[in-house]
């Protein structure tokens, strides 16, 4: 759960918002709508820690992870392919798997009376616990399902990310967030760069999403369909 307590923000003499308090629970689906300049995007940035409020406190449980898709993006594009960039959503899982494999090789070379044996077995157990619920053999199918749902083609998977336009980069960032499956999704105008097929797919995905979400959108009908 995430607690928002007495948040206020002021720029000069202008109050963006005052004494905002709320709780976000694990299954909440919150829609934010309103005219520009009322602090919707600012609130999301404060929740992520990118901005600080004047007074006010935000606290959350240690397991309550947050992922944020901003309305405007500014990223450094490398030469990674579309698939490789999307795969970064699983960096932590893949690192755990690589460490398990490394420990396996080390254990194969140790004698049973080696002083390192116990610590390596303990670490192996910790990593296996962290990997519970993650099947690395399903990573590629998950990535392809999300990317194809958002309009990318099979031929796009090996293309360098730098070749894609800003709208497609936004779809890639959205894909990475959906693959991470955070406890709370913060989406700022996520429909801006989607065609009808991709919008329909995303609506269905969000309707089935097992987690909380907070969405800013000018599309009231979209909010009605994915929030409560």
Short mmCIF file of the C-alpha atoms (twelve columns), coordinates in Angstrom:
data_MODEL
# 
_entry.id   MODEL 
# 
loop_
_atom_site.group_PDB 
_atom_site.id 
_atom_site.type_symbol 
_atom_site.label_atom_id 
_atom_site.label_alt_id 
_atom_site.label_comp_id 
_atom_site.label_asym_id 
_atom_site.label_seq_id 
_atom_site.Cartn_x 
_atom_site.Cartn_y 
_atom_site.Cartn_z 
_atom_site.pdbx_PDB_model_num 
ATOM 1   C CA . UNK A 1   0.000   0.000   0.000   1 
ATOM 2   C CA . UNK A 2   1.067   3.589   -0.690  1 
ATOM 3   C CA . UNK A 3   0.127   6.471   1.630   1 
ATOM 4   C CA . UNK A 4   -0.032  10.092  0.498   1 
ATOM 5   C CA . UNK A 5   -0.312  12.505  3.401   1 
ATOM 6   C CA . UNK A 6   -0.888  16.273  3.251   1 
ATOM 7   C CA . UNK A 7   0.965   16.941  -0.006  1 
ATOM 8   C CA . UNK A 8   1.147   20.548  -1.107  1 
ATOM 9   C CA . UNK A 9   3.038   22.189  -3.937  1 
ATOM 10  C CA . UNK A 10  3.429   25.832  -4.828  1 
ATOM 11  C CA . UNK A 11  5.307   27.602  -7.631  1 
ATOM 12  C CA . UNK A 12  5.792   31.224  -6.682  1 
ATOM 13  C CA . UNK A 13  2.396   32.502  -5.620  1 
ATOM 14  C CA . UNK A 14  0.521   29.745  -7.474  1 
ATOM 15  C CA . UNK A 15  -0.695  26.751  -5.493  1 
ATOM 16  C CA . UNK A 16  -0.636  23.630  -7.676  1 
ATOM 17  C CA . UNK A 17  -2.419  21.609  -4.999  1 
ATOM 18  C CA . UNK A 18  -2.908  21.787  -1.245  1 
ATOM 19  C CA . UNK A 19  -3.047  19.158  1.491   1 
ATOM 20  C CA . UNK A 20  -3.645  16.164  -0.771  1 
ATOM 21  C CA . UNK A 21  -4.072  12.892  1.135   1 
ATOM 22  C CA . UNK A 22  -4.923  9.469   -0.261  1 
ATOM 23  C CA . UNK A 23  -4.192  5.778   -0.016  1 
ATOM 24  C CA . UNK A 24  -3.443  3.494   -2.957  1 
ATOM 25  C CA . UNK A 25  -4.203  -0.167  -2.345  1 
ATOM 26  C CA . UNK A 26  -2.961  -3.173  -4.272  1 
ATOM 27  C CA . UNK A 27  -6.017  -3.441  -6.525  1 
ATOM 28  C CA . UNK A 28  -6.931  0.248   -6.976  1 
ATOM 29  C CA . UNK A 29  -7.462  1.578   -10.510 1 
ATOM 30  C CA . UNK A 30  -7.384  5.357   -10.345 1 
ATOM 31  C CA . UNK A 31  -8.125  7.734   -13.198 1 
ATOM 32  C CA . UNK A 32  -6.976  11.368  -13.119 1 
ATOM 33  C CA . UNK A 33  -8.701  13.828  -15.438 1 
ATOM 34  C CA . UNK A 34  -8.813  17.611  -15.570 1 
ATOM 35  C CA . UNK A 35  -7.549  20.668  -17.368 1 
ATOM 36  C CA . UNK A 36  -3.830  21.178  -17.921 1 
ATOM 37  C CA . UNK A 37  -1.884  22.775  -15.105 1 
ATOM 38  C CA . UNK A 38  -3.808  21.248  -12.222 1 
ATOM 39  C CA . UNK A 39  -0.886  19.105  -11.038 1 
ATOM 40  C CA . UNK A 40  -1.758  15.640  -12.338 1 
ATOM 41  C CA . UNK A 41  1.654   14.913  -13.888 1 
ATOM 42  C CA . UNK A 42  3.367   16.678  -11.000 1 
ATOM 43  C CA . UNK A 43  1.654   14.376  -8.510  1 
ATOM 44  C CA . UNK A 44  2.981   11.341  -10.373 1 
ATOM 45  C CA . UNK A 45  6.504   12.757  -10.353 1 
ATOM 46  C CA . UNK A 46  6.273   13.317  -6.604  1 
ATOM 47  C CA . UNK A 47  5.115   9.721   -6.085  1 
ATOM 48  C CA . UNK A 48  8.162   8.460   -8.018  1 
ATOM 49  C CA . UNK A 49  10.510  10.754  -6.093  1 
ATOM 50  C CA . UNK A 50  11.486  12.773  -9.175  1 
ATOM 51  C CA . UNK A 51  10.053  15.901  -7.507  1 
ATOM 52  C CA . UNK A 52  9.612   16.925  -3.889  1 
ATOM 53  C CA . UNK A 53  6.463   18.429  -2.441  1 
ATOM 54  C CA . UNK A 54  6.584   21.417  -0.088  1 
ATOM 55  C CA . UNK A 55  5.069   19.837  2.998   1 
ATOM 56  C CA . UNK A 56  3.770   16.300  2.844   1 
ATOM 57  C CA . UNK A 57  4.887   12.687  3.099   1 
ATOM 58  C CA . UNK A 58  4.664   9.665   0.811   1 
ATOM 59  C CA . UNK A 59  5.311   6.240   2.300   1 
ATOM 60  C CA . UNK A 60  4.880   2.752   0.900   1 
ATOM 61  C CA . UNK A 61  5.442   -0.873  1.759   1 
ATOM 62  C CA . UNK A 62  8.818   -2.273  0.695   1 
ATOM 63  C CA . UNK A 63  7.166   -4.652  -1.786  1 
ATOM 64  C CA . UNK A 64  5.067   -1.878  -3.378  1 
ATOM 65  C CA . UNK A 65  7.099   -1.198  -6.520  1 
ATOM 66  C CA . UNK A 66  6.257   1.734   -8.792  1 
ATOM 67  C CA . UNK A 67  6.881   2.212   -12.531 1 
ATOM 68  C CA . UNK A 68  6.198   5.466   -14.379 1 
ATOM 69  C CA . UNK A 69  5.516   6.296   -18.029 1 
ATOM 70  C CA . UNK A 70  5.858   10.089  -18.506 1 
ATOM 71  C CA . UNK A 71  3.983   12.035  -21.141 1 
ATOM 72  C CA . UNK A 72  7.248   13.344  -22.601 1 
ATOM 73  C CA . UNK A 73  10.346  11.208  -22.977 1 
ATOM 74  C CA . UNK A 74  14.027  12.008  -23.050 1 
ATOM 75  C CA . UNK A 75  16.245  8.952   -23.434 1 
ATOM 76  C CA . UNK A 76  19.633  8.144   -24.881 1 
ATOM 77  C CA . UNK A 77  19.256  5.705   -27.761 1 
ATOM 78  C CA . UNK A 78  22.018  3.146   -28.219 1 
ATOM 79  C CA . UNK A 79  22.504  0.433   -30.806 1 
ATOM 80  C CA . UNK A 80  20.568  -2.236  -28.936 1 
ATOM 81  C CA . UNK A 81  17.829  -3.945  -30.888 1 
ATOM 82  C CA . UNK A 82  14.168  -3.562  -30.010 1 
ATOM 83  C CA . UNK A 83  14.128  -7.008  -28.410 1 
ATOM 84  C CA . UNK A 84  17.335  -6.374  -26.429 1 
ATOM 85  C CA . UNK A 85  15.961  -3.102  -25.079 1 
ATOM 86  C CA . UNK A 86  12.686  -4.725  -24.047 1 
ATOM 87  C CA . UNK A 87  14.637  -7.558  -22.413 1 
ATOM 88  C CA . UNK A 88  16.150  -5.019  -20.006 1 
ATOM 89  C CA . UNK A 89  12.832  -5.151  -18.155 1 
ATOM 90  C CA . UNK A 90  14.074  -8.522  -16.874 1 
ATOM 91  C CA . UNK A 91  17.607  -7.412  -15.944 1 
ATOM 92  C CA . UNK A 92  17.264  -8.410  -12.301 1 
ATOM 93  C CA . UNK A 93  15.811  -11.839 -13.112 1 
ATOM 94  C CA . UNK A 94  18.495  -12.539 -15.718 1 
ATOM 95  C CA . UNK A 95  21.250  -11.464 -13.310 1 
ATOM 96  C CA . UNK A 96  19.920  -13.864 -10.672 1 
ATOM 97  C CA . UNK A 97  19.886  -16.675 -13.236 1 
ATOM 98  C CA . UNK A 98  23.450  -15.914 -14.344 1 
ATOM 99  C CA . UNK A 99  24.621  -15.964 -10.723 1 
ATOM 100 C CA . UNK A 100 22.898  -19.312 -10.130 1 
ATOM 101 C CA . UNK A 101 24.673  -20.756 -13.166 1 
ATOM 102 C CA . UNK A 102 28.004  -19.373 -11.934 1 
ATOM 103 C CA . UNK A 103 27.459  -20.896 -8.487  1 
ATOM 104 C CA . UNK A 104 26.577  -24.200 -10.143 1 
ATOM 105 C CA . UNK A 105 29.941  -24.244 -11.916 1 
ATOM 106 C CA . UNK A 106 31.733  -23.348 -8.662  1 
ATOM 107 C CA . UNK A 107 29.947  -26.105 -6.738  1 
ATOM 108 C CA . UNK A 108 30.898  -28.668 -9.368  1 
ATOM 109 C CA . UNK A 109 34.574  -27.922 -8.744  1 
ATOM 110 C CA . UNK A 110 34.461  -27.896 -4.916  1 
ATOM 111 C CA . UNK A 111 35.253  -30.728 -2.546  1 
ATOM 112 C CA . UNK A 112 32.514  -31.668 -0.061  1 
ATOM 113 C CA . UNK A 113 34.660  -30.399 2.833   1 
ATOM 114 C CA . UNK A 114 35.395  -27.008 1.237   1 
ATOM 115 C CA . UNK A 115 34.782  -24.035 3.580   1 
ATOM 116 C CA . UNK A 116 33.019  -22.222 0.711   1 
ATOM 117 C CA . UNK A 117 30.409  -24.926 0.213   1 
ATOM 118 C CA . UNK A 118 27.891  -23.788 2.823   1 
ATOM 119 C CA . UNK A 119 27.911  -20.117 1.817   1 
ATOM 120 C CA . UNK A 120 27.512  -20.991 -1.869  1 
ATOM 121 C CA . UNK A 121 24.593  -23.316 -1.132  1 
ATOM 122 C CA . UNK A 122 22.961  -20.618 1.016   1 
ATOM 123 C CA . UNK A 123 23.319  -18.061 -1.753  1 
ATOM 124 C CA . UNK A 124 22.000  -20.527 -4.310  1 
ATOM 125 C CA . UNK A 125 18.923  -21.044 -2.122  1 
ATOM 126 C CA . UNK A 126 18.376  -17.288 -1.775  1 
ATOM 127 C CA . UNK A 127 18.551  -16.802 -5.531  1 
ATOM 128 C CA . UNK A 128 16.190  -19.680 -6.226  1 
ATOM 129 C CA . UNK A 129 13.704  -18.121 -3.799  1 
ATOM 130 C CA . UNK A 130 14.012  -14.758 -5.583  1 
ATOM 131 C CA . UNK A 131 13.352  -16.470 -8.903  1 
ATOM 132 C CA . UNK A 132 10.143  -18.132 -7.715  1 
ATOM 133 C CA . UNK A 133 7.359   -17.189 -10.099 1 
ATOM 134 C CA . UNK A 134 9.823   -16.323 -12.878 1 
ATOM 135 C CA . UNK A 135 10.395  -18.793 -15.695 1 
ATOM 136 C CA . UNK A 136 13.283  -17.541 -17.828 1 
ATOM 137 C CA . UNK A 137 12.112  -19.732 -20.691 1 
ATOM 138 C CA . UNK A 138 8.926   -17.638 -20.836 1 
ATOM 139 C CA . UNK A 139 10.753  -14.303 -21.067 1 
ATOM 140 C CA . UNK A 140 10.943  -14.217 -24.855 1 
ATOM 141 C CA . UNK A 141 7.266   -15.165 -25.365 1 
ATOM 142 C CA . UNK A 142 6.241   -12.491 -22.834 1 
ATOM 143 C CA . UNK A 143 8.314   -9.837  -24.609 1 
ATOM 144 C CA . UNK A 144 6.932   -10.776 -28.009 1 
ATOM 145 C CA . UNK A 145 3.340   -10.806 -26.748 1 
ATOM 146 C CA . UNK A 146 3.629   -7.278  -25.339 1 
ATOM 147 C CA . UNK A 147 5.548   -5.835  -28.301 1 
ATOM 148 C CA . UNK A 148 3.241   -7.371  -30.894 1 
ATOM 149 C CA . UNK A 149 0.212   -6.226  -28.908 1 
ATOM 150 C CA . UNK A 150 1.508   -2.651  -29.048 1 
ATOM 151 C CA . UNK A 151 1.881   -2.808  -32.820 1 
ATOM 152 C CA . UNK A 152 5.466   -3.920  -33.416 1 
ATOM 153 C CA . UNK A 153 6.073   -6.630  -36.015 1 
ATOM 154 C CA . UNK A 154 8.306   -9.699  -35.919 1 
ATOM 155 C CA . UNK A 155 10.636  -7.943  -38.347 1 
ATOM 156 C CA . UNK A 156 11.059  -5.076  -35.865 1 
ATOM 157 C CA . UNK A 157 12.602  -7.240  -33.137 1 
ATOM 158 C CA . UNK A 158 16.162  -7.048  -34.482 1 
ATOM 159 C CA . UNK A 159 15.994  -3.414  -35.627 1 
ATOM 160 C CA . UNK A 160 18.128  -0.892  -33.679 1 
ATOM 161 C CA . UNK A 161 16.001  1.183   -31.328 1 
ATOM 162 C CA . UNK A 162 17.547  4.351   -32.785 1 
ATOM 163 C CA . UNK A 163 15.663  3.712   -36.039 1 
ATOM 164 C CA . UNK A 164 12.239  4.144   -34.431 1 
ATOM 165 C CA . UNK A 165 10.330  7.426   -34.184 1 
ATOM 166 C CA . UNK A 166 9.418   9.053   -30.876 1 
ATOM 167 C CA . UNK A 167 5.937   7.543   -30.900 1 
ATOM 168 C CA . UNK A 168 7.319   4.036   -31.285 1 
ATOM 169 C CA . UNK A 169 9.927   4.688   -28.583 1 
ATOM 170 C CA . UNK A 170 7.052   5.623   -26.272 1 
ATOM 171 C CA . UNK A 171 5.406   2.288   -27.090 1 
ATOM 172 C CA . UNK A 172 8.684   0.520   -26.276 1 
ATOM 173 C CA . UNK A 173 8.888   2.256   -22.889 1 
ATOM 174 C CA . UNK A 174 5.282   1.300   -22.217 1 
ATOM 175 C CA . UNK A 175 6.113   -2.311  -23.129 1 
ATOM 176 C CA . UNK A 176 9.027   -2.360  -20.656 1 
ATOM 177 C CA . UNK A 177 6.785   -1.065  -17.876 1 
ATOM 178 C CA . UNK A 178 4.117   -3.673  -18.576 1 
ATOM 179 C CA . UNK A 179 6.777   -6.406  -18.597 1 
ATOM 180 C CA . UNK A 180 8.102   -5.284  -15.197 1 
ATOM 181 C CA . UNK A 181 4.655   -5.834  -13.610 1 
ATOM 182 C CA . UNK A 182 5.104   -3.280  -10.808 1 
ATOM 183 C CA . UNK A 183 2.680   -3.073  -7.891  1 
ATOM 184 C CA . UNK A 184 1.666   0.400   -9.125  1 
ATOM 185 C CA . UNK A 185 1.640   1.546   -12.751 1 
ATOM 186 C CA . UNK A 186 1.736   5.313   -13.268 1 
ATOM 187 C CA . UNK A 187 0.734   6.126   -16.856 1 
ATOM 188 C CA . UNK A 188 0.622   9.719   -18.108 1 
ATOM 189 C CA . UNK A 189 -1.457  9.930   -21.323 1 
ATOM 190 C CA . UNK A 190 -0.551  6.382   -22.442 1 
ATOM 191 C CA . UNK A 191 -2.958  6.454   -25.413 1 
ATOM 192 C CA . UNK A 192 -1.276  9.378   -27.194 1 
ATOM 193 C CA . UNK A 193 0.812   7.300   -29.601 1 
ATOM 194 C CA . UNK A 194 -1.413  4.250   -30.059 1 
ATOM 195 C CA . UNK A 195 -3.473  3.260   -33.069 1 
ATOM 196 C CA . UNK A 196 -6.902  1.684   -32.593 1 
ATOM 197 C CA . UNK A 197 -5.673  -1.928  -32.582 1 
ATOM 198 C CA . UNK A 198 -2.940  -1.192  -30.022 1 
ATOM 199 C CA . UNK A 199 -5.345  0.841   -27.884 1 
ATOM 200 C CA . UNK A 200 -7.830  -2.038  -27.838 1 
ATOM 201 C CA . UNK A 201 -5.053  -4.470  -26.900 1 
ATOM 202 C CA . UNK A 202 -3.795  -2.226  -24.082 1 
ATOM 203 C CA . UNK A 203 -7.293  -1.766  -22.671 1 
ATOM 204 C CA . UNK A 204 -7.717  -5.535  -22.469 1 
ATOM 205 C CA . UNK A 205 -4.262  -5.914  -20.900 1 
ATOM 206 C CA . UNK A 206 -4.944  -3.262  -18.248 1 
ATOM 207 C CA . UNK A 207 -8.369  -4.695  -17.452 1 
ATOM 208 C CA . UNK A 208 -6.643  -7.969  -16.548 1 
ATOM 209 C CA . UNK A 209 -3.608  -6.390  -14.842 1 
ATOM 210 C CA . UNK A 210 -2.916  -7.806  -11.382 1 
ATOM 211 C CA . UNK A 211 -1.871  -4.627  -9.613  1 
ATOM 212 C CA . UNK A 212 -2.731  -1.011  -8.936  1 
ATOM 213 C CA . UNK A 213 -2.682  1.724   -11.533 1 
ATOM 214 C CA . UNK A 214 -3.002  5.485   -11.721 1 
ATOM 215 C CA . UNK A 215 -3.698  6.838   -15.194 1 
ATOM 216 C CA . UNK A 216 -3.845  10.372  -16.557 1 
ATOM 217 C CA . UNK A 217 -5.833  10.626  -19.772 1 
ATOM 218 C CA . UNK A 218 -7.887  13.135  -21.735 1 
ATOM 219 C CA . UNK A 219 -9.857  10.156  -23.076 1 
ATOM 220 C CA . UNK A 220 -12.686 9.785   -20.545 1 
ATOM 221 C CA . UNK A 221 -14.123 6.683   -22.224 1 
ATOM 222 C CA . UNK A 222 -10.716 4.977   -21.979 1 
ATOM 223 C CA . UNK A 223 -10.531 5.831   -18.270 1 
ATOM 224 C CA . UNK A 224 -14.053 4.495   -17.738 1 
ATOM 225 C CA . UNK A 225 -13.065 1.170   -19.275 1 
ATOM 226 C CA . UNK A 226 -9.811  0.581   -17.362 1 
ATOM 227 C CA . UNK A 227 -10.278 2.333   -13.991 1 
ATOM 228 C CA . UNK A 228 -12.791 2.174   -11.179 1 
# 
